[in-house]
Amino acid sequence: MPSAVPKPFQVLALSGGGFRGLYTAKVIADVERDIGAPIASRFDLITGTSIGGILALALALEIPAQNIVDLFVGHGEEIFKKRWSLLGMVRAPYSPAPLSGLLSDSKLFGDRLLGACKHPVIIPSLNYSTGEPVVFKTPHHTDFKRDHTHRIVDVALATSAAPAYFPRHAFNNSQYVDGGLYANAPGALGLHEAHKFFNQDNDNVRLLAVGTMSSRFTVDPRRNRDGGVHDWGGWSPIKMSRRLFGLSISAQEVLTDLMLGHRLGERYLHVDDELHDERARAVGLDVADENAREVLLGAATQQSKVCISKPAFRAFLEHSPSKPVFFYGENAQSRP
């Protein structure tokens, strides 16, 4: 008898991008409305970084993406309200308190632990105390014995503590900064997780990545070619650090997109829009005003309409994943 064809294993990867994550959340919210179900019910694994990590955690709890859209539309300007910082030299220009308070609301994450997630999820961050990358994970493998005890709010703040924007997030006896420093587009992490901890062959993995309307950072050929601090940010230290961070995450997006395309071929789909001309001036990692909302929501509405009409995209929504197995925490089905 011929051997049975293995069931596909699907990964959803959500990029970071600050307030631009409103675009990602809106695309997902539109899709959830169209299918009448949580999008997590169509994937075996979810991964997300920074705002994409916050969204991934919400989806893994089966919190509607529309709730994240509403949070950003209603409170974006509160989250990105500048405070005194002496041009960012003595402290980060944005306080984490507004975002922390919003995420801690019982209608969102409250005091729930990572082990409360209903679907497997992995969230990258950087442990600045040790200089090592970390990936917070639900207990979907017998080796993952500790992360499920972390508060989801702490994981969310750890993955989204963007350098030059927010302070480091301290918990678990360590200080954490944004996972976008090494995995802003976390699809490669998702693919590795599928191979290493779900025992999936490369040919069996399908991956859908959703971006944040990323814009590429390029050089002005008229500027000083000798380098130096001024070349990276003028006379403002905050501009230099932001430009370096922006260049890093935009380059990661391009590289990860190329690598996943090479590894997975037609089993990989990247959903995103590029910012051009005047629209690019209205949008930024920390721009949350009415104009930015209009650009992000408008682009996402059009993109979701196009996506839902494409057979390649709809194929992801027709998948029925295997029931997730958790080994620890409140959703544990079996205990070693």
Secondary structure, 3 states (H helix, E strand, C coil): CCCCCCCCEEEEEECCCHHHHHHHHHHHHHHHHHHCCCHHHHCCEEEECCHHHHHHHHHHCCCCHHHHHHHHHHHHHHHCCECCCCCCCCCCCECCHHHHHHHCCCCCCCCCEHHHCCCCEEEEEEECCCCEEEEEECCCCCCCCCHHHCEHHHHHHHHCCCCCCCCCEEECCEEEEECHHHHCCCHHHHHHHHHHHHCCCHHHEEEEEECCCCCCCCCCCCCCCCCCHHHHHCCCHHHHHHHHHHHHHHHHHHHHHHHHHHHHHHHEEEECCCCCHHHHHHCCCCCCCHHHHHHHHHHHHHHHHHHHCCHHHHHHHCCCCCCCCCCCCCCCCCCC
